[in-house]
């Protein structure tokens, strides 16, 4: 089955940086979209950054200029470089992808999440 596995979260001081990784594995035929969402305490899950089906990138306004999404298509992996982190970036970060499998099914898949805590 398709799996998304995230890594790279942790505790960082304000102004610091972290890099998240998300690797998709399994019977993947095509990845249409892939990106990162986050859910902070008491908040709804929101899009942080993603690659659209057309290959462009989309960012949440508050992270523009600080976060950068990139990908390695050969590894079915996306990265999120987070710089100038702020306490309000504290959240559980989830990877998500819309994937077509070799069995011709198409679904949204989610990783288990990785915690990012920005605190002094």
PLY file of the C-alpha trace (Angstrom):
ply
format ascii 1.0
element vertex 120
property float x
property float y
property float z
element edge 119
property int vertex1
property int vertex2
end_header
0.00 0.00 0.00
1.02 3.60 -0.39
2.72 5.14 2.62
3.97 8.62 3.37
6.70 8.86 5.98
7.74 12.22 7.40
10.89 13.11 9.30
12.78 16.14 10.49
10.58 17.74 13.13
11.79 18.83 16.52
12.34 21.69 18.92
13.99 24.85 17.63
14.47 28.36 18.95
12.75 31.33 17.31
14.69 32.38 14.25
16.03 28.90 13.73
15.62 26.47 10.86
14.36 22.96 10.28
14.04 20.76 7.23
11.19 18.30 6.92
11.22 15.34 4.56
8.36 13.20 3.27
8.95 10.04 1.27
6.14 8.26 -0.55
6.47 4.54 -1.13
4.40 1.68 -2.51
2.73 0.92 -5.84
2.87 4.50 -7.10
2.10 5.19 -10.72
1.80 8.96 -10.57
1.81 11.70 -7.96
-0.49 14.57 -8.89
-0.01 16.84 -5.90
2.22 16.62 -2.85
2.77 19.00 -0.02
2.62 19.95 3.61
-0.20 20.87 5.97
-0.05 21.80 9.62
-2.37 21.83 12.59
-1.55 23.98 15.58
-3.10 23.67 19.03
-6.79 24.52 18.84
-6.57 25.30 15.14
-7.82 23.73 11.95
-5.45 21.98 9.61
-4.13 24.36 6.96
-2.07 24.15 3.81
1.52 25.27 4.31
3.11 24.58 0.94
2.49 22.21 -1.93
3.25 21.32 -5.50
0.15 21.55 -7.65
-0.72 19.06 -10.37
0.75 21.48 -12.89
4.06 21.57 -11.07
3.80 25.04 -9.62
4.08 25.80 -5.92
1.52 27.21 -3.53
2.33 28.73 -0.14
0.30 29.89 2.81
0.74 33.67 3.13
2.41 33.64 6.54
5.24 31.36 5.37
6.06 33.05 2.08
9.70 34.10 2.01
10.55 31.86 4.97
9.60 28.34 3.84
10.63 26.61 0.63
9.19 23.39 -0.74
11.29 21.24 -3.03
11.15 17.72 -4.35
13.12 14.80 -5.69
10.89 13.09 -8.23
13.16 10.07 -8.52
12.72 9.42 -4.81
9.04 10.46 -4.58
10.14 12.80 -1.82
9.27 16.36 -0.92
11.12 18.62 1.46
10.13 21.68 3.42
12.94 24.01 4.36
11.72 26.22 7.17
13.76 29.29 8.04
13.18 32.19 10.41
10.83 30.05 12.44
8.36 31.75 14.74
6.47 30.44 17.78
3.27 30.58 15.73
4.76 27.97 13.39
4.46 25.45 16.21
2.23 22.65 14.95
2.03 19.08 13.85
3.11 19.03 10.21
1.55 16.49 7.87
2.57 15.40 4.42
-0.19 14.74 1.91
-0.24 13.52 -1.65
-2.79 12.73 -4.32
-1.57 9.52 -5.90
-2.56 7.13 -8.66
-1.44 3.57 -8.01
-0.53 0.78 -10.36
-4.01 -0.60 -9.67
-5.57 2.50 -11.24
-6.90 3.85 -7.96
-6.50 7.50 -7.08
-6.65 8.74 -3.48
-5.37 11.31 -1.04
-2.80 9.90 1.34
-1.50 11.34 4.61
1.57 10.80 6.70
1.54 10.29 10.43
2.72 13.81 11.16
5.84 15.28 12.69
5.86 17.82 15.51
7.56 21.17 15.10
7.91 23.26 18.25
9.38 26.75 18.12
10.23 27.98 21.58
13.02 29.58 23.53
0 1
1 2
2 3
3 4
4 5
5 6
6 7
7 8
8 9
9 10
10 11
11 12
12 13
13 14
14 15
15 16
16 17
17 18
18 19
19 20
20 21
21 22
22 23
23 24
24 25
25 26
26 27
27 28
28 29
29 30
30 31
31 32
32 33
33 34
34 35
35 36
36 37
37 38
38 39
39 40
40 41
41 42
42 43
43 44
44 45
45 46
46 47
47 48
48 49
49 50
50 51
51 52
52 53
53 54
54 55
55 56
56 57
57 58
58 59
59 60
60 61
61 62
62 63
63 64
64 65
65 66
66 67
67 68
68 69
69 70
70 71
71 72
72 73
73 74
74 75
75 76
76 77
77 78
78 79
79 80
80 81
81 82
82 83
83 84
84 85
85 86
86 87
87 88
88 89
89 90
90 91
91 92
92 93
93 94
94 95
95 96
96 97
97 98
98 99
99 100
100 101
101 102
102 103
103 104
104 105
105 106
106 107
107 108
108 109
109 110
110 111
111 112
112 113
113 114
114 115
115 116
116 117
117 118
118 119
